[in-house]
Amino acid sequence: MPFRSPDGAGVEGDQIALGTKRTESFWNRKIILGSTPTIKGVSRIEKSWSESDQRRFHVACPHCGHAQVLKWQNLHWKRDVDEAGKTIAHHPETAHFVCEAKGCVIEEHDKPAMVDAGAWVAGAPSKGHAGFHIWAAYSLFPNAAWRYLVEEFLRVHKDPSLLQTFVNLVLGETWDEPAERVDTNSLLNRAETYDALTLPQGAVVVTAGVDVQDDRLEIQVIAWGAGEESWPCLYEVLHGDPAQPKVWDELDGILNETFQSDNGQRLKIRAACIDTGGHHGERVYAFCKTRRMRRVFPIKGVQGPRPVWPKRASRGKANETLFAIGVDTAKDAIYGRLRIQKPGPGYVHFPADDAFNDDYFAQLTVERVLTRYRQGRPYRVWDCPKGKRNEALDTFVYALAALKSLPIRFDRKLVEAQTVDDQDPDIDDDENSDVVREVHKAPPVYIDTVVQRKSRLVRRTSRSNYMR
């Protein structure tokens, strides 16, 4: 029997679509979906509700007769406040609704008669099916008395995970995660007059990130300085079939380009990361394999708390060398840096260039952090809304990973190539030892002061086929 996940029906497809399909042979079929909502934009019942005529239960005010929907924001209770106006005590036993028309006080004892005389009212035109929404305030069960709803809210409102349960199960509403968002307008206003041939003097190392789509490659080139201050300087979309060599030849040309700072310093791309996800992983491996000496790496993004660049390489399905990068950690760092307001360590500059437009910044800031639960334990996950593009963010992540792959340390007056245990990928087999050797051949890059450090020896091991 196929495995059925919460979001699908295994090999048979979507659960709801599958269930609907199996009712086609019944002329008098009636399909009912019932659920409490979950996360906004992800909840399945929310999607179905948005496609319905959206009926809500209206009750009449017992004093003025105005028909209305009971809303949480209209539920009030008495509070004690101090001289500064700060609440020092709550009185849930005084909970009551306030009529939205004339401010009449609606008490708990008015509820049975109101509900008995209530009616469903559609909030949208009929689209072929009815949708109904109701929440705990309408319930006549003693444990759903308004005072108990207030008590529960006061108990959980400071804990986001418990508050989400209250919003989903008591209010019957979707939970909108507090998003780690960045104001795109403020980023647009950062536009500076530099490009790939007039980089500021502080830019001393250049890396690239490449995203592979079915009909194109997208590449972002970023220059870096002390404290990982960054200057994105090139963003190009290379249209073409990644299964054919033409688009890869174009990419190779960009990776071989020379960039230049405004003081005449010439800079080459020191490392690049290319995503192996999608349908063209084999082509990525083949492209990177012949460019290992140039530090062009095949990578795969992995969620969860892990370093941006791994300590050692992994192996792909066909035993190819692969580097698993911590995309969540990288996105945390990037979003944090986008909030930095003054140039300096971590600050992200942007050029006044047509490629860095509204669409670029929308893609760069499209994702948000959501809280998920596994076996009752919360964990964070970066989420891209369905139908939205995020290539600008992905290529920025890959360029940052490429930077982390370099054996260098940034200082106020020095950027020096060196081998370090916590960032150099440890590749054990002789087949890939040229990647490790390249690390030790890379010359230091000087700004003002030179501090020489001893590099460690390359550790080599051999593998035996005995008893395999």
Helices and strands as residue ranges (DSSP letters): G 10-12, H 15-21, H 44-50, E 55-60, E 67-69, G 72-74, E 75-81, E 87-98, E 105-106, G 108-110, H 111-116, E 119-122, E 132-133, G 136-138, G 142-144, H 146-156, H 160-165, I 166-170, H 184-188, E 191-192, E 205-212, E 216-224, G 226-228, E 230-239, H 245-255, E 258-260, E 266-275, H 281-289, G 292-294, E 296-302, E 314-315, E 321-326, H 327-338, E 350-351, H 358-364, E 368-374, E 377-383, H 391-405, E 408-410, E 414-417, G 430-432, H 433-441, E 445-446
